Amino acid sequence: MHGRSLANFVDDLQARGRYTFTREEVHQAFGAWTPATRASLRRLADAGRIVRPRQGFYAIVPLEYRSAGSPPASWFIDDLMRYVEQPYYVGLLSAAALYGAAHQRAQEFQVVTDRPTRTLFVARLRIRFLQSTRVRERPVRQVKTETGSIRVSTPEATALDLVHYLAPAGQMDHVATVLSELADVLDPEELTRLADTAASVEVRRLGYLLELVGATKAADGLADALGTLDKARPLEPGLPQRGAERNARWGLYVNAAIEPDEV
C-alpha cells in the first residue's frame, strides 16, 4: 500500500460524512498493518490531514480546521468513547455552553466518565475527563453535531455538576455567572427531582447561588426539597467559617462574597 491509497481512504470517509477511523478499519480496508501503513499515517499526520487522540483512533481534519490542527472535540468524542468502551457525557462548562451559557469560553472540553482517564491534548484542544460513579444514571440529551450526536448532561444535571466539581468549573464566582445564564433553561421540577441524587450540602450551595442570581423558582423548589436542615455547612469549601454569617434558609455559613460577572 502507498500513501495515496490511504489518503484516498481518508478522503472517501470524509465524503461520506465520517471524521474518525480506527486502526482496525485500516487493517480491514487494506488487509494488513505494515510499516508502510504506519509511514503513510505519519505522513498524513505531518501534513495536518489527521490527528490521533488515542492510540489506534484517528480523527480527520477538514480544510477549515487545518490551522487549528484538529476538528472540534464534539466532532469525535462520541466515536472516541465508544472506541475505548467507556460511558460518558459532555458536562460542566462544555454542556452549559451548548445550552447558551458561554459568557466565558471554557479553556477545555469537559467530559464525565466512570473511571480515571488522563487528559487528552489534541493539537490545541484539551479534553478533560472527570470521574463519576453515576455517569450511567445522569439524565442526558442527545445533541446534534456536524458529524452526528453527542451525549450532553441536561441543564439540571449540569447545574448540579457545576457545584460538585467546583475547581474544574472555575470556582464559585464563575459557577454563579454560568448559572445566571443557564437559569432560563432550567426546569425547576426536574431540578428538584434530581436533587435527591446529590449531597445535601451541594444542593444547598446550588440553591444559594440560584437565589443569588435571581432564579427564584428553581431556588424555591430546592429549598422545599431540603426541608429541615442539619448543622450549617460552609458556602465556600476549604475556607474558614469562623465569624461568617449564617444563612438560615440554606443552612450555610456565608464565608465568601460571591460576585458573578454581569451578563
DRENFIMAR-438856 format. One line per field, with one value per residue (C-alpha): residue number from 1; residue in three letters; x, y, z. Coordinates in steps of 0.02 Angstrom, whole numbers. Layout:
residues N
k = (NUM/...)
r = (ALA/...)
px = (X/...)
py = (Y/...)
pz = (Z/...)
//
This chain:
residues 263
k = (1/2/3/4/5/6/7/8/9/10/11/12/13/14/15/16/17/18/19/20/21/22/23/24/25/26/27/28/29/30/31/32/33/34/35/36/37/38/39/40/41/42/43/44/45/46/47/48/49/50/51/52/53/54/55/56/57/58/59/60/61/62/63/64/65/66/67/68/69/70/71/72/73/74/75/76/77/78/79/80/81/82/83/84/85/86/87/88/89/90/91/92/93/94/95/96/97/98/99/100/101/102/103/104/105/106/107/108/109/110/111/112/113/114/115/116/117/118/119/120/121/122/123/124/125/126/127/128/129/130/131/132/133/134/135/136/137/138/139/140/141/142/143/144/145/146/147/148/149/150/151/152/153/154/155/156/157/158/159/160/161/162/163/164/165/166/167/168/169/170/171/172/173/174/175/176/177/178/179/180/181/182/183/184/185/186/187/188/189/190/191/192/193/194/195/196/197/198/199/200/201/202/203/204/205/206/207/208/209/210/211/212/213/214/215/216/217/218/219/220/221/222/223/224/225/226/227/228/229/230/231/232/233/234/235/236/237/238/239/240/241/242/243/244/245/246/247/248/249/250/251/252/253/254/255/256/257/258/259/260/261/262/263)
r = (MET/HIS/GLY/ARG/SER/LEU/ALA/ASN/PHE/VAL/ASP/ASP/LEU/GLN/ALA/ARG/GLY/ARG/TYR/THR/PHE/THR/ARG/GLU/GLU/VAL/HIS/GLN/ALA/PHE/GLY/ALA/TRP/THR/PRO/ALA/THR/ARG/ALA/SER/LEU/ARG/ARG/LEU/ALA/ASP/ALA/GLY/ARG/ILE/VAL/ARG/PRO/ARG/GLN/GLY/PHE/TYR/ALA/ILE/VAL/PRO/LEU/GLU/TYR/ARG/SER/ALA/GLY/SER/PRO/PRO/ALA/SER/TRP/PHE/ILE/ASP/ASP/LEU/MET/ARG/TYR/VAL/GLU/GLN/PRO/TYR/TYR/VAL/GLY/LEU/LEU/SER/ALA/ALA/ALA/LEU/TYR/GLY/ALA/ALA/HIS/GLN/ARG/ALA/GLN/GLU/PHE/GLN/VAL/VAL/THR/ASP/ARG/PRO/THR/ARG/THR/LEU/PHE/VAL/ALA/ARG/LEU/ARG/ILE/ARG/PHE/LEU/GLN/SER/THR/ARG/VAL/ARG/GLU/ARG/PRO/VAL/ARG/GLN/VAL/LYS/THR/GLU/THR/GLY/SER/ILE/ARG/VAL/SER/THR/PRO/GLU/ALA/THR/ALA/LEU/ASP/LEU/VAL/HIS/TYR/LEU/ALA/PRO/ALA/GLY/GLN/MET/ASP/HIS/VAL/ALA/THR/VAL/LEU/SER/GLU/LEU/ALA/ASP/VAL/LEU/ASP/PRO/GLU/GLU/LEU/THR/ARG/LEU/ALA/ASP/THR/ALA/ALA/SER/VAL/GLU/VAL/ARG/ARG/LEU/GLY/TYR/LEU/LEU/GLU/LEU/VAL/GLY/ALA/THR/LYS/ALA/ALA/ASP/GLY/LEU/ALA/ASP/ALA/LEU/GLY/THR/LEU/ASP/LYS/ALA/ARG/PRO/LEU/GLU/PRO/GLY/LEU/PRO/GLN/ARG/GLY/ALA/GLU/ARG/ASN/ALA/ARG/TRP/GLY/LEU/TYR/VAL/ASN/ALA/ALA/ILE/GLU/PRO/ASP/GLU/VAL)
px = (0/64/20/-101/-208/-227/-258/-400/-468/-473/-549/-685/-730/-746/-851/-972/-980/-860/-725/-649/-574/-479/-325/-440/-534/-372/-321/-488/-480/-303/-284/-127/-47/130/274/214/42/117/227/76/-18/132/138/-46/-22/129/27/-110/-237/-267/-235/-225/-319/-285/-177/-269/-400/-388/-487/-493/-452/-555/-478/-569/-488/-314/-242/-317/-238/-396/-583/-685/-693/-882/-848/-760/-791/-939/-840/-689/-784/-866/-694/-625/-788/-822/-990/-985/-1075/-1016/-1036/-999/-943/-946/-1126/-1176/-1101/-1208/-1361/-1307/-1210/-1046/-1006/-825/-764/-702/-518/-552/-684/-755/-817/-882/-846/-843/-657/-496/-448/-300/-322/-303/-208/-255/-168/-236/-378/-377/-507/-526/-610/-696/-746/-920/-998/-1167/-1120/-1244/-1386/-1367/-1504/-1434/-1491/-1432/-1366/-1335/-1165/-1094/-1044/-1183/-1234/-1158/-1223/-1241/-1299/-1469/-1469/-1524/-1388/-1263/-1311/-1283/-1117/-1055/-1066/-1000/-843/-807/-624/-646/-800/-697/-747/-898/-895/-885/-1015/-1135/-1105/-1140/-1297/-1363/-1354/-1418/-1567/-1685/-1674/-1686/-1844/-1875/-1973/-1840/-1703/-1795/-1818/-1636/-1578/-1623/-1470/-1348/-1267/-1366/-1226/-1211/-1398/-1386/-1244/-1337/-1495/-1399/-1316/-1478/-1562/-1414/-1431/-1621/-1675/-1808/-1921/-1778/-1711/-1881/-1902/-1735/-1774/-1937/-1850/-1716/-1842/-1765/-1577/-1443/-1297/-1238/-1100/-979/-1034/-856/-772/-595/-615/-635/-812/-771/-863/-962/-1146/-1264/-1395/-1541/-1635/-1492/-1402/-1240/-1106/-1080/-891/-859/-932/-991/-981/-1047/-997/-1127/-1202)
py = (0/176/345/392/239/285/466/407/303/459/565/435/431/620/620/503/617/512/604/462/293/159/54/-97/-13/24/-157/-218/-98/-144/-319/-281/-168/-144/-22/58/85/169/277/331/378/478/573/615/672/777/857/902/788/677/679/535/571/394/253/163/302/442/599/677/863/955/1102/1233/1165/1136/1291/1235/1064/967/967/1018/887/874/802/646/624/505/391/400/350/208/153/146/69/199/278/466/630/804/903/1055/1210/1121/1067/1239/1319/1207/1275/1454/1488/1536/1705/1650/1518/1364/1327/1140/1018/932/752/647/460/316/289/388/446/555/724/720/852/851/991/1146/1051/997/866/843/689/692/534/493/332/396/430/300/367/552/617/669/741/689/849/852/898/917/735/650/674/680/642/801/816/901/1082/1022/889/1017/1138/1005/952/1131/1139/961/992/1169/1177/1121/1234/1385/1404/1492/1660/1579/1448/1587/1675/1516/1480/1655/1613/1435/1487/1517/1336/1253/1155/1186/1025/920/1006/968/786/768/850/690/609/742/778/896/1023/1033/1062/1199/1284/1270/1342/1487/1528/1515/1632/1750/1762/1783/1607/1608/1468/1345/1401/1387/1209/1159/1244/1147/984/1011/1030/1035/1056/983/1087/1229/1199/1321/1400/1401/1235/1250/1424/1459/1487/1570/1736/1703/1749/1601/1590/1500/1458/1362/1308/1386/1493/1628/1630/1710/1855/1780/1902/1838/1933/2040/1950)
pz = (0/-34/40/-96/-59/123/75/-37/107/217/78/50/234/241/82/172/325/431/526/627/592/686/658/640/497/406/430/360/213/159/230/329/458/397/418/255/333/485/374/273/431/491/327/338/518/472/333/459/375/527/715/838/1001/1063/1002/863/845/717/679/507/497/364/274/378/537/465/551/718/696/743/719/873/1010/984/811/876/1063/1040/924/1039/1195/1101/1042/1220/1282/1417/1459/1454/1440/1397/1557/1663/1567/1399/1425/1489/1334/1223/1315/1285/1445/1363/1441/1456/1334/1426/1402/1392/1334/1488/1487/1631/1629/1752/1781/1797/1623/1581/1500/1311/1215/1031/937/1027/1110/1291/1336/1524/1597/1766/1858/1922/1982/1919/1740/1676/1784/1745/1629/1461/1296/1125/1048/861/795/620/623/720/900/1074/1247/1349/1530/1545/1607/1778/1790/1727/1866/1999/1922/1923/2113/2133/2027/2085/2035/1853/1844/1891/2074/2149/2060/1890/1933/1986/1819/1721/1823/1787/1601/1624/1731/1585/1526/1697/1737/1924/1946/1860/1959/2122/2073/2026/2187/2279/2198/2260/2427/2537/2551/2361/2344/2475/2383/2218/2295/2370/2204/2107/2230/2217/2027/2032/1980/2117/2054/2042/2211/2295/2234/2306/2473/2486/2444/2576/2718/2891/2882/2993/3053/2942/2814/2732/2570/2504/2543/2605/2677/2864/2926/3092/3101/2941/2935/2944/2808/2891/2731/2655/2814/2755/2831/2700/2713/2544/2445/2281/2136/1970/1815/1730/1581)
//
